[in-house]
């Protein structure tokens, strides 16, 4: 694999979790930050999760979370429990497979990937 510099080569060699160091304690995410999903809740890792009842089968929540793992999204907001709002359907790949979706995820499952200014809605 060709890379532009030694730092990029080192990151590429380590795999996803090696590249995604946990956020520093106290480091706050803000609306507009770009974040990578580095982990998902344990129960959503189960491939059978979506088949346990008809509502889950229709929603495909676990499949969506697993599909988004390792991808980068923009932070759109926070709820009262400090879960992070990600409008994952802004990604054409996600939208094509799952339609319009927003996920709410704990901040400890995210790593800041950069900052992007949001356009007014």
Secondary structure, DSSP 8 states (H G I E B T S, - for coil): ---SSHHHHHHHHHHHHHHS----TT----TTEEEEE----GGGG-TTGGGSSHHHHHH-HHHHHHHHTT-EEEEEEE-TT--EEE-GGGSHHHHHHH-S--EEE-GGGEEEEEE------
